[in-house]
Amino acid sequence: METEFIAWLGDHLGDHPQLRVGPGDDAAVLALRHRSECVVSTDLLTDGVDFRLASTSPARVGRKALAVNLSDLAAMAARPVAAVVSLALPRQGALPLAVEIYTGMLPLAERFDVAIAGGDTNTWDGGLVISVTVIGQLTDRGALLRCGARPDDCILVTGDFGGSIRGKHFDFEPRVREALQLMAEYDLHAAIDVSDGLSLDLARLAEASKCGASLELDAVPVADAAYELASELSDGKSARDHALADGEDFELLLAVPPVEAERIVNDQPLDTTVTRVGTFIQEPGLWSVEVDGKRRPEKPRGFEH
Amino acid sequence: METEFIAWLGDHLGDHPQLRVGPGDDAAVLALRHRSECVVSTDLLTDGVDFRLASTSPARVGRKALAVNLSDLAAMAARPVAAVVSLALPRQGALPLAVEIYTGMLPLAERFDVAIAGGDTNTWDGGLVISVTVIGQLTDRGALLRCGARPDDCILVTGDFGGSIRGKHFDFEPRVREALQLMAEYDLHAAIDVSDGLSLDLARLAEASKCGASLELDAVPVADAAYELASELSDGKSARDHALADGEDFELLLAVPPVEAERIVNDQPLDTTVTRVGTFIQEPGLWSVEVDGKRRPEKPRGFEH
């Protein structure tokens, strides 16, 4: 089935200026531009954990498999160049399934100028597994790491949070353009993409930067989906709880020096809103501040793999 | 379990001069040297197809997952730089399984100067899946592609063939050093690594080069394991049949102009034997020549994915 599938793929992949040797040889050759660094990220998605094939179209799953990787490049302020895609497909109906997965993935690849540089397509007796590795390049501003936050930096976020299970966890927009635009126009110190939960990923960024974070709970932008989910589940969790802990928002969480943060919040340079939700502090750990102004320890909540 | 595993991994990964940002951030940053091209290859291995966890140690499986990728880089004459490793692990015993897999992989990575640049470690209700992506760099001699063979080029192979299921399919030596040494000292036209069967991969190389191949059956170096397997199975297949069709030999198959091929065969510059097994010809397709000197059409045999 791989031979047939590669033939299908050949008809559906366009040219890419940086792809010197594409799928079909033993490896792909990419021509990198300007700088000698390349940025690499990989994510593997499995049926039953990251998606349920029984209730989701393979096209949405394919889109997501690439999008989560692009979100990682965004968090580094890297420009995507290429991706390789490996599939473990159930034997029954493998070819149409592979085609549908790519049908969801290719428009996103095209929109972000990502060359599909190769992959490995297999069938087996198990469920669907999709592994995507993306390669990107840095701009002249370098890489935006997790470890650059400093005390007094503001915590900024793009978009809103919570209830992603209602659809955003498949259909989110990887914040690649937003990250590149902010990186080009402002002085940023650190970033992470929120995949496992706002509070958990904030705690991770703070820890990597050897500082703490104080989250202003009332400032967190809560998605409509979080309200809908809270009301639907009625399990005692508020919409804000969902915003803090749900994960798969794939928004950017940034550490930005105060003057620059004020500029960004005033300028609102992106198509999506940028919100200040707190401050990095000297004291380690995650803290929350409510309207009363008191700081309390906050347990990082989210999805632990 | 991923947090624990990353902690274990942190204690077991050394520094690498080209790895600027390693595992733990959203992506890895690699510094490439000299040239601006990078070479990318990926392979995904599943339980039941590429290995059987019930009868093979996880360490051997982990070694193989990296080795098959290094073999692809060898076939491009690329020097390995880094790898990212994604695992889908059965929930039961996931952590010790991941540790054992890496315990088999890391010594090979070290021996070939491969930085483990990152990965994604997941548990799920299915079987073990390992996806490895390697990144390499070309030397000043450029890439050795599949499409460069010309009529009258000699077909050279490293090592011997057949019966890899008796052990070589796990314990083979990726021919990275051999490829780089041949590329540096001789004029080579094309290469492929024999993963799916000598006759099938030869047919693929010939097709990619828009020519044919004439295989001298008596010249094919047959592995001891192929004789052992033929005698064990007694299913009418000769040792030579196994050498032509078994696959997973992970030897190099090269297209080399006649004068250079003679030099290589005389010099025997590698630790493993290089053998001339035929000639590329104008007429498309795969042909075989037996001792009687007659050319007959040969059906490519091997593992079709």
Interface residues (C-beta under 8 A of the other chain):
Chain A: M1 E2 T3 R20 V21 G24 D25 D26 A27 A28 V29 L30 A31 L32 R33 S36 E37 C38 V39 V40 S41 T42 D43 L44 T46 D47 G48 V49 D72 L73 A75 M76 A78 A82 V84 V85 S86 L87 A88 A117 G118 G119 D120 T121 N122 T123 W124 D125 G126 G127 V129 S131 T133 V134 I135 G136 L138 A143 L145 R146 C147 A191 I192 D193 A208 E304 H305
Chain B: M1 E2 T3 R20 V21 G24 D25 D26 A27 A28 V29 L30 A31 L32 R33 S36 E37 C38 V39 V40 S41 T42 D43 L44 T46 D47 G48 V49 D72 L73 A75 M76 A78 A82 V84 S86 L87 A88 A117 G118 G119 D120 T121 N122 T123 W124 D125 G126 G127 V129 S131 T133 V134 I135 G136 L138 A143 L145 R146 C147 A191 I192 D193 A208 E304 H305
